[in-house]
Amino acid sequence: MTDTPQDNSFRVAIAGVAGRMGRHLVASALDAGLIVAGGTEAPGAGPFDRDIGELAGRASLGIRPATDPVAAAANADVWIDFTRPKATLAALDALKHTRVSGVIIGTTGFSAADELEIARASERLAIVKSGNFSLGINLLQALTRIAASRLGEDWDIEIMETHHRRKVDAPSGTALMLGEAAAAGRNAALGDLRQGPYDGADSARAPGKIGFAVRRMGDVIGTHEVSFGSDREILTLSHTALDRAVFAHGAMRAAAWTVNREPGLYGMDDVLGLADS
């Protein structure tokens, strides 16, 4: 696997360019030699008088944030969105009025109805959607699927995640992604195996279920652990993000992969060749 984008001859537009993740995305795109054609911010959020490049700590691009995805993506090939579900869905609808053919979605917290809307959009767009764009996390996902398929149901599965105090969805999209991988390893849907929170006098662990634990503290970027436990031993697979740029780097890798790709809904497994792992 190469560690750099495969094609830098395309233009990207980025949602939420004034936010923490948006700035990382702009910086990573520019560092990869991509052309940042535009970006958005929510009305009233701003700052709308700052250059997108300068917001990311890079040279001026002569472009300021827009509120309209159509204006921001008018000259873009790929749209990159790590914002909120409502904003992401609105952008997907607006993109049909642009030349954009590839979309990278790092937004989490979608409802079942939202997921159906994304699936419909993938009939006209090549969409790579993931709860986490880190290379390490996606390898962890593959390893989790393998371990769950090899270890019997007498092995308990517990997933623990830690994020900064400002994160609003729980469990994180990444934790749920790992839970889905564990469930897939057991030929089941996560909804059938997910264990409710352990809380109260009668909260015994159900056999064969997948449990989740959530911590919110400080400015932790993201730590995830998947533990498999039997009566005789415990196996723990873990990943810690040390720099938010790791997610932006993975998003650029995915953006390059979508160029000239057929419409469809893809994941990082597809981008990294792990789909059959």
ROGUMI-901543 format. One record per residue (C-alpha): x, y, z. Coordinates in steps of 0.001 Angstrom, whole numbers, plus 524288, in hexadecimal, padded with zeros to 5 digits. Each point is the difference from the previous one (the first is absolute). Example, Ala and Ser with C-alpha at 12.3 -4.5 7.8 and 13.67 -1.06 7.14 Angstrom:
ROGUMI-901543
8300C7EE6C81E78/8055A80D707FD6C/
***
This chain:
ROGUMI-901543
800008000080000/8054E80D407FC5B/7FF5980A8180A66/7FD1280B547F6EE/7F477803A87F756/7FFF87F9217F2E4/7FBE880BD57F7EC/801FB80E6D802E6/7F9B5805147F397/7F2BF802618061C/7F95D80AC0807CF/7F9BE7FEB680D56/7F5E7807FE8074B/7FF6D7FE8580EB5/7F4BC801EC80972/801F4806DA80D03/80D01806417FC79/800898089E80C26/7FE577F4978095D/80AFA7F81B805ED/7FE817F4827F6D3/7FD27808A17F445/80CDC80722801CE/8074B7F31580096/7F9417FBA07F38D/803BB80C6D7F8B9/80E0F7FF13804C8/8011D7F1A17FC31/7FA518029F7F28C/809A880AEE7FD79/80B607F80F8056B/7FC3D7F4FB7F6A5/8008D809637F489/7F164800337FDC4/7F85A80BEE7FBAD/7F675804FA80A38/7F539805D47F7BA/7F7158048580AF7/7FA667FD8B80D5F/7F43B8029F80875/7FC2D8041E80D93/7F2958000E80651/7F89180CEB7FF4B/803458080980BEE/80BE17F7A380337/80AAB806D67F821/809C2805CA7FF83/7FC1B803AA7F235/80A1980AC67FE97/80BAB7F6B580122/806BE7F90B7F4D9/7FE5D7F12D80020/80E937FDB87FE63/803668093E80B0C/7F6097F97E808F6/8078D7F3517FDDB/80D058066C802E5/8042A800137F1CC/801B780A6D7F588/7F449807BA7FB56/7F7BF7F9667F578/7F7D380BD37FCAF/7F3CE7F89580464/7F73F802B180B94/7F61C7F6A58062E/7F2997FF7F7F9A1/7F30F7FC0080602/7FB2A7F9567F39D/805E77F2B67FC4A/7FC98802897F1B7/8085680C4C7FFCE/80B0A7F98380787/800527F3F07F74B/7FD75806A37F2E8/80D9E7FC747FB02/802A27F3FB80860/800F67F19F7FC95/7FF267FABA80DE5/7F852804C380BD6/8058E7FD1080D95/7F6B1800F580B82/802F47FDBF80E75/7F5288086B805AE/7F2917FC7380587/7F5BC7F6BF7FA4B/7F63780AA07FC47/80A57808217F91E/805E77F4447F91A/7F2DB7FB857FAC3/7FCBF80DB27FB4B/80D118009D7F8F2/7FDB87F2D67F96B/7F352805127FA6A/8063980CD07FBB3/80B4E7F92A7F936/7F7147FB627F512/8010880DF87FB13/80ED97FF1A7FF01/80A437F8307F88C/803F57F88080C43/800A97F14C7FDBA/806CF7FB6080C69/7FC498023C80E30/8075B7FCF380C80/7F7657FF3780C29/806617FFDF80D58/7F3DA8050F806E1/7FA787F6C580A5F/7F3297FEEA80750/7F6FB7FD1F7F47F/7F2987F9FD80260/7FAEB7F4487F85E/7F80C809417F77C/80C2C808317FD92/807727F3E67FBA6/7F57E7FD237F5F4/8014880DCE7FAC5/80EB07FE387FEA2/7FDD97F31F7F8F4/7F6FA806DC7F657/80A4380A7D7FDA6/809FB7F5587FD1E/7F8357FC827F3D5/805A680C3C7F9AD/80C688023180805/80BC87F7E1803EE/7FF068015680EC2/80A347FB428099B/7F9EB8003D80D85/807227FC1B80C49/7FF2E8025C80E8A/80EBB801957FFCA/8099C802957F4EF/80C387FBFE8077D/807E37F5517F963/802BF7F9C580D3B/7F1AC7FFD1803D7/7FC1F7F9A87F342/80A477F581801EF/7FAA67FE5980DD7/7F2867FE2D7FA24/805037F5157F738/807127F97C80B5D/7F3BB8010080859/7F7F77F9477F58E/80A227F52A7FECC/801027FDE880EBA/7F13D7FF8A801B7/7FED17F5F37F520/80A997F74D805C6/7FC1C800AE80E53/7F3987F96480491/7F41A8064C8062B/805417FC1B80D4F/8098280B527FE27/7F9EE80CB9804B9/8022D80C257F7A1/8012B80D5B80662/8032480CCA7F914/804CC80BDB80788/8021A80D877FA47/8051380CCC8057C/7FE6180D607F9B3/800E280E548039F/7F57E8060580887/7F9D3807627F497/7FBFB7F3FE7F825/7F13E7FF1B7FF88/7FCE27F2597FA9D/8024B7F39A807CE/8048F7F5BD7FD9E/808AA806217F5CC/7FE367FCDF7F1B5/80CFC7F8E480086/7FBC57F7A380B86/7F3957FC557F8CE/808017FD087F3DD/808557F6A980813/7F3AD7FA18805BC/7FAB57FDC27F256/80CD17F9567FC55/7FF1C7F71F80BE1/7F1D87FCB67FCEF/803637FD4B7F1B9/80A717F69A804B1/7F5167F889806AC/7F704800DF7F42E/7F66C808CE806F4/7FB5E80E1280015/804BE808E180AD0/7F1F68034E80373/7FDE27F1B4803B2/80C3F7FEEB80862/8017480D6F8062B/7FF807FF9980EDD/7F96380B2080721/8078A807F680A10/8037C7F90080C8E/7F898807FC809ED/7F7C07FC7080BAF/7FE357F46D808FA/7FC0C7F6A57F520/809898025D7F4DF/806377F2CF7FDF7/807687FDBF7F36E/7F8647F85D7F5CC/807A87F4E57F97E/804DA802D17F240/7FD1680E8680098/808FF80B657FC73/8016F80A1880AC3/8041980E4A7FF1C/8064480921809D0/8017480EA77FDC9/808EE80A0880659/8005880EAC7FD78/80B3B807D18058F/8099D80AD67FD30/8048C801897F20C/801D17F1A57FC88/800087FE827F13D/7FB947F1E480021/803867F31F8066B/7F91F7F33A7FCB4/8018A7F26D805BA/7F98C7F3547FBDE/801647F53480A1C/7FCAB7F1A97FE54/7FF107F89980CCF/7FE5E7F1A38035F/800C57F98080D48/80E787FD9A7FDA8/8056380BB37F87F/7FD8680D987FAC2/80429805627F2D7/7FFE580ED47FE5B/801EB807707F350/801B080EA680157/802A080C8E7F89D/8034C80DB280496/7FF9D80BF07F73C/80B148096A80327/7FCCE80A957F5FC/7F2FD803E77F9D6/8071E8013A7F31E/7FFA77F1257FEF5/7F17C8009C7FCB8/801ED80AC07F5F8/80B1F7F86D7F9AF/7F7387F4267FE78/7F53A8088D7FA5C/80941804CC7F561/8038B7F1EF7FCF1/7F18F7FCE87FE94/7FDA280C397F7D4/80A4D7FBC57F639/7F9E67F27E7FF6C/7F2918056F7FC48/805118070F7F3F5/7F9DC7F97E7F3F4/7F9BE7F5C2808E6/7F2887FAB87FCBB/7F4DF804F2808A9/7FDF07F7D380C25/801437FFB180EB4/80DA57FBFF80427/808077FF1480C63/80E408011680370/800E97F1417FE99/7FDF6802377F181/809D180B267FF6C/80A867F82180700/7FD2A7F2C77F9C6/7FB727FA0680CE0/7F2227FC677FBDC/803317F1867FF52/8081B7FFA580C74/
***
